[in-house]
């Protein structure tokens, strides 16, 4: 959108909103396009020559994974709206079809970028001893060895499927790479067949060439699985001539409805819903660039896909499989490792109980060790003074030491309750497996209600002291997952504050009993109170600005999409409140609009770790308030999930959290600033300005917020 297309707000004074309609859709960026801009920022990291080479491959793999999720989660709804002729004026586009066309343009640009970046990465990998070969470029000896490997390890699991008058068009499962094959029989007739390339759960995408008699070297010679299969199709199709081979891939709608009645429990309902994900309607057809129109027409006709859902790509399909290359683990081609800080305050439970009576503990992962929290739960499982442990799980790692500790606690006679969200998208199968294991161990397992997802991150340890019961509460922005804790930037907080402990108890009781409209002393909990709590604090800052002129807000979050919150921020800006926003991903707020948002600055940081922490800072005339927790500012977080935000009450930790926020807001190396037109401009230190890479700074100063040095 050009400046001329923006609403005319130049006549509006900062204190006067009468002439401005904050419902004007031109004041808001389209959610889907904003999400694709985030993927573009990730692609820029894959392009960045200052990044270690294998980390650049990692960013390309993330691009592929994110793009898959985008289509599987978002495009089905838009397609249905387009086909029904529905209008969606609030999106900022007049029709869903116009949105789809804009999305298509952006996706095509990104896909071109993926190809260009991969070609550069492939050349640089070869310069560093990691080769991805084409079969046809290999020596006869290597081709012979690979054919033997194919016959012994791949051929037995392949199933060629023909398509003709006697064979129906085969079902194409979502996410798999497929080969569209044209063969010619002895009579000269051309026929179509399909071969599904096995997924990485069966065989790795990149096959390493092992030369017989050669010593294991630092070099890696790889071929791609689909290339190896394509080169040996004569084994699968004896008696016919293989004429041409093309690659294609289908993505299917991942959304599914959960229906629970008197005869079905929610676990069974989620399991049944998962089955529909594999057969959901197609939402994208990817084909290799050289695929002829007649093959595309055959596929699209049988998949019932319109032209706007078909994408050609010169890049390899399924880029998320490139994690395998990142897994080669060449230290000189990866980020420099560091030892996370382990606070002394978490040495044992009795120390925590004693200290947290007057001093809370803040952990910023991965700069602080997540193992500290794991050890805390393990000690609680063994400590005879611990009576009960309660915890929420959203995304659980495949091998969870926390769950092991909880089952040990149950064996030791403690009351253990787990609120486990079965509906965490793409982690449902894993969570179902853990649910069954926990129940078999005698743990009380509760699932989120059908209409709400439990996204709050809470753990409570009930500890018996001489003076009565103490409740040690851990609240966090991050999942209780030991793997993501190494790569996600998340803040956890440990406190024994009686009011917060009472609130956490109420929230657990609400989740495990009946969801009632509880009132909380200090927590902001959605869907009942969180939105109103944030809005009240923004309005408080507006009032402060009008009375004293020193209003300020600073937010760090993953996504800013909710129109109500954005309108409140616009009103604050129009009143003169200065606002700094660090938004990792989607941001529908448009900064820099004259008379509306010129007091709002928005940056995004894409770097080594996934920025996942939420910090909400309100200056409040010097009586500063900082909220941490699990919630972003999206309708789903505020209206359709159980989330929590909580205040930092410890003065020194509040100051430390503000310092952390300011370090991120001062980033001029990895930060990009959002412009009026929706583009993100990478920041660079100005002449004489200190270079600040916020994640680098936090690594170098890790643990400083504990005050133990």
PEVENBEL-V729821 format. One record per residue. RES is the residue in three letters. SS is DSSP state (alpha for helix, beta for strand, coil for the rest). Layout:
BEGIN
RES,SS
RES,SS
END
This chain:
BEGIN
UNK,coil
UNK,coil
UNK,alpha
UNK,alpha
UNK,alpha
UNK,coil
UNK,coil
UNK,coil
UNK,coil
UNK,coil
UNK,coil
UNK,coil
UNK,coil
UNK,coil
UNK,coil
UNK,coil
UNK,coil
UNK,coil
UNK,coil
UNK,coil
UNK,coil
UNK,coil
UNK,coil
UNK,coil
UNK,alpha
UNK,alpha
UNK,alpha
UNK,beta
UNK,coil
UNK,coil
UNK,alpha
UNK,alpha
UNK,alpha
UNK,alpha
UNK,alpha
UNK,alpha
UNK,alpha
UNK,alpha
UNK,alpha
UNK,alpha
UNK,alpha
UNK,alpha
UNK,alpha
UNK,alpha
UNK,alpha
UNK,alpha
UNK,alpha
UNK,coil
UNK,coil
UNK,coil
UNK,coil
UNK,coil
UNK,alpha
UNK,alpha
UNK,alpha
UNK,alpha
UNK,alpha
UNK,alpha
UNK,alpha
UNK,alpha
UNK,alpha
UNK,alpha
UNK,alpha
UNK,alpha
UNK,alpha
UNK,alpha
UNK,alpha
UNK,alpha
UNK,alpha
UNK,alpha
UNK,alpha
UNK,alpha
UNK,alpha
UNK,alpha
UNK,alpha
UNK,alpha
UNK,alpha
UNK,alpha
UNK,alpha
UNK,alpha
UNK,alpha
UNK,alpha
UNK,alpha
UNK,alpha
UNK,coil
UNK,coil
UNK,beta
UNK,coil
UNK,alpha
UNK,alpha
UNK,alpha
UNK,coil
UNK,coil
UNK,coil
UNK,beta
UNK,alpha
UNK,alpha
UNK,alpha
UNK,alpha
UNK,alpha
UNK,alpha
UNK,alpha
UNK,alpha
UNK,alpha
UNK,alpha
UNK,alpha
UNK,alpha
UNK,alpha
UNK,alpha
UNK,alpha
UNK,alpha
UNK,alpha
UNK,alpha
UNK,alpha
UNK,alpha
UNK,alpha
UNK,alpha
UNK,alpha
UNK,alpha
UNK,alpha
UNK,alpha
UNK,alpha
UNK,alpha
UNK,alpha
UNK,alpha
UNK,alpha
UNK,alpha
UNK,coil
UNK,coil
UNK,beta
UNK,beta
UNK,beta
UNK,beta
UNK,coil
UNK,alpha
UNK,alpha
UNK,alpha
UNK,coil
UNK,coil
UNK,alpha
UNK,alpha
UNK,alpha
UNK,alpha
UNK,alpha
UNK,alpha
UNK,alpha
UNK,alpha
UNK,alpha
UNK,alpha
UNK,alpha
UNK,alpha
UNK,alpha
UNK,alpha
UNK,alpha
UNK,alpha
UNK,alpha
UNK,alpha
UNK,coil
UNK,coil
UNK,coil
UNK,beta
UNK,beta
UNK,beta
UNK,beta
UNK,coil
UNK,coil
UNK,beta
UNK,coil
UNK,coil
UNK,coil
UNK,coil
UNK,coil
UNK,coil
UNK,coil
UNK,coil
UNK,coil
UNK,beta
UNK,beta
UNK,beta
UNK,beta
UNK,beta
UNK,beta
UNK,beta
UNK,beta
UNK,coil
UNK,coil
UNK,coil
UNK,coil
UNK,coil
UNK,beta
UNK,beta
UNK,beta
UNK,beta
UNK,beta
UNK,beta
UNK,beta
UNK,coil
UNK,coil
UNK,coil
UNK,coil
UNK,coil
UNK,coil
UNK,coil
UNK,coil
UNK,coil
UNK,beta
UNK,beta
UNK,beta
UNK,coil
UNK,coil
UNK,coil
UNK,coil
UNK,coil
UNK,coil
UNK,coil
UNK,coil
UNK,coil
UNK,coil
UNK,coil
UNK,beta
UNK,beta
UNK,beta
UNK,beta
UNK,beta
UNK,alpha
UNK,alpha
UNK,alpha
UNK,alpha
UNK,alpha
UNK,alpha
UNK,coil
UNK,coil
UNK,alpha
UNK,alpha
UNK,alpha
UNK,alpha
UNK,coil
UNK,coil
UNK,coil
UNK,coil
UNK,beta
UNK,beta
UNK,beta
UNK,beta
UNK,beta
UNK,beta
UNK,beta
UNK,beta
UNK,beta
UNK,beta
UNK,beta
UNK,beta
UNK,coil
UNK,coil
UNK,coil
UNK,coil
UNK,coil
UNK,coil
UNK,coil
UNK,coil
UNK,coil
UNK,coil
UNK,coil
UNK,coil
UNK,coil
UNK,alpha
UNK,alpha
UNK,alpha
UNK,alpha
UNK,alpha
UNK,alpha
UNK,alpha
UNK,alpha
UNK,alpha
UNK,alpha
UNK,alpha
UNK,alpha
UNK,alpha
UNK,coil
UNK,coil
UNK,coil
UNK,beta
UNK,beta
UNK,beta
UNK,beta
UNK,beta
UNK,beta
UNK,beta
UNK,coil
UNK,coil
UNK,coil
UNK,coil
UNK,alpha
UNK,alpha
UNK,alpha
UNK,alpha
UNK,alpha
UNK,alpha
UNK,alpha
UNK,alpha
UNK,alpha
UNK,alpha
UNK,alpha
UNK,coil
UNK,coil
UNK,coil
UNK,alpha
UNK,alpha
UNK,alpha
UNK,beta
UNK,beta
UNK,beta
UNK,beta
UNK,coil
UNK,coil
UNK,coil
UNK,coil
UNK,coil
UNK,alpha
UNK,alpha
UNK,alpha
UNK,alpha
UNK,alpha
UNK,alpha
UNK,alpha
UNK,alpha
UNK,coil
UNK,coil
UNK,coil
UNK,coil
UNK,alpha
UNK,alpha
UNK,alpha
UNK,coil
UNK,coil
UNK,coil
UNK,coil
UNK,coil
UNK,coil
UNK,coil
UNK,beta
UNK,coil
UNK,coil
UNK,alpha
UNK,alpha
UNK,alpha
UNK,coil
UNK,coil
UNK,alpha
UNK,alpha
UNK,alpha
UNK,alpha
UNK,alpha
UNK,alpha
UNK,alpha
UNK,alpha
UNK,coil
UNK,coil
UNK,coil
UNK,coil
UNK,beta
UNK,beta
UNK,beta
UNK,beta
UNK,beta
UNK,coil
UNK,coil
UNK,beta
UNK,coil
UNK,coil
UNK,alpha
UNK,alpha
UNK,alpha
UNK,alpha
UNK,alpha
UNK,alpha
UNK,alpha
UNK,alpha
UNK,alpha
UNK,alpha
UNK,alpha
UNK,alpha
UNK,coil
UNK,coil
UNK,coil
UNK,beta
UNK,beta
UNK,beta
UNK,beta
UNK,beta
UNK,beta
UNK,beta
UNK,beta
UNK,coil
UNK,coil
UNK,coil
UNK,coil
UNK,coil
UNK,coil
UNK,coil
UNK,alpha
UNK,alpha
UNK,alpha
UNK,alpha
UNK,alpha
UNK,alpha
UNK,alpha
UNK,alpha
UNK,alpha
UNK,alpha
UNK,alpha
UNK,coil
UNK,coil
UNK,coil
UNK,beta
UNK,beta
UNK,beta
UNK,beta
UNK,beta
UNK,beta
UNK,coil
UNK,coil
UNK,coil
UNK,coil
UNK,coil
UNK,coil
UNK,coil
UNK,alpha
UNK,alpha
UNK,alpha
UNK,alpha
UNK,alpha
UNK,alpha
UNK,alpha
UNK,alpha
UNK,alpha
UNK,alpha
UNK,alpha
UNK,alpha
UNK,alpha
UNK,coil
UNK,coil
UNK,coil
UNK,beta
UNK,beta
UNK,beta
UNK,beta
UNK,coil
UNK,coil
UNK,coil
UNK,coil
UNK,coil
UNK,beta
UNK,beta
UNK,coil
UNK,coil
UNK,beta
UNK,beta
UNK,beta
UNK,beta
UNK,beta
UNK,beta
UNK,beta
UNK,beta
UNK,beta
UNK,coil
UNK,coil
UNK,beta
UNK,beta
UNK,beta
UNK,beta
UNK,beta
UNK,beta
UNK,beta
UNK,beta
UNK,beta
UNK,coil
UNK,coil
UNK,coil
UNK,coil
UNK,coil
UNK,coil
UNK,coil
UNK,alpha
UNK,alpha
UNK,alpha
UNK,coil
UNK,beta
UNK,beta
UNK,beta
UNK,beta
UNK,beta
UNK,beta
UNK,beta
UNK,beta
UNK,coil
UNK,coil
UNK,alpha
UNK,alpha
UNK,alpha
UNK,alpha
UNK,alpha
UNK,alpha
UNK,alpha
UNK,alpha
UNK,alpha
UNK,alpha
UNK,alpha
UNK,alpha
UNK,alpha
UNK,alpha
UNK,alpha
UNK,coil
UNK,coil
UNK,coil
UNK,coil
UNK,coil
UNK,coil
UNK,coil
UNK,coil
UNK,coil
UNK,coil
UNK,coil
UNK,beta
UNK,beta
UNK,beta
UNK,coil
UNK,coil
UNK,coil
UNK,alpha
UNK,alpha
UNK,alpha
UNK,alpha
UNK,alpha
UNK,alpha
UNK,alpha
UNK,alpha
UNK,alpha
UNK,alpha
UNK,alpha
UNK,alpha
UNK,alpha
UNK,alpha
UNK,alpha
UNK,alpha
UNK,alpha
UNK,alpha
UNK,alpha
UNK,coil
UNK,coil
UNK,coil
UNK,beta
UNK,beta
UNK,beta
UNK,beta
UNK,beta
UNK,beta
UNK,coil
UNK,coil
UNK,beta
UNK,coil
UNK,coil
UNK,alpha
UNK,alpha
UNK,alpha
UNK,alpha
UNK,alpha
UNK,alpha
UNK,alpha
UNK,alpha
UNK,alpha
UNK,alpha
UNK,alpha
UNK,alpha
UNK,alpha
UNK,coil
UNK,coil
UNK,beta
UNK,beta
UNK,beta
UNK,beta
UNK,beta
UNK,beta
UNK,coil
UNK,coil
UNK,coil
UNK,beta
UNK,coil
UNK,beta
UNK,coil
UNK,coil
UNK,coil
UNK,coil
UNK,coil
UNK,coil
UNK,coil
UNK,coil
UNK,coil
UNK,coil
UNK,beta
UNK,beta
UNK,beta
UNK,beta
UNK,beta
UNK,beta
UNK,coil
UNK,coil
UNK,coil
UNK,coil
UNK,beta
UNK,beta
UNK,coil
UNK,coil
UNK,coil
UNK,beta
UNK,beta
UNK,beta
UNK,beta
UNK,coil
UNK,alpha
UNK,alpha
UNK,alpha
UNK,coil
UNK,coil
UNK,beta
UNK,beta
UNK,beta
UNK,beta
UNK,beta
UNK,coil
UNK,coil
UNK,coil
UNK,beta
UNK,coil
UNK,alpha
UNK,alpha
UNK,alpha
UNK,alpha
UNK,alpha
UNK,coil
UNK,beta
UNK,beta
UNK,beta
UNK,beta
UNK,beta
UNK,beta
UNK,beta
UNK,coil
UNK,coil
UNK,coil
UNK,alpha
UNK,alpha
UNK,alpha
UNK,alpha
UNK,alpha
UNK,alpha
UNK,alpha
UNK,alpha
UNK,alpha
UNK,alpha
UNK,alpha
UNK,alpha
UNK,alpha
UNK,alpha
UNK,alpha
UNK,coil
UNK,coil
UNK,coil
UNK,coil
UNK,coil
UNK,beta
UNK,beta
UNK,beta
UNK,beta
UNK,coil
UNK,coil
UNK,coil
UNK,coil
UNK,coil
UNK,beta
UNK,beta
UNK,beta
UNK,coil
UNK,coil
UNK,coil
UNK,coil
UNK,coil
UNK,coil
UNK,coil
UNK,coil
UNK,coil
UNK,coil
UNK,coil
UNK,alpha
UNK,alpha
UNK,alpha
UNK,alpha
UNK,alpha
UNK,alpha
UNK,alpha
UNK,coil
UNK,coil
UNK,coil
UNK,alpha
UNK,alpha
UNK,alpha
UNK,coil
UNK,coil
UNK,coil
END
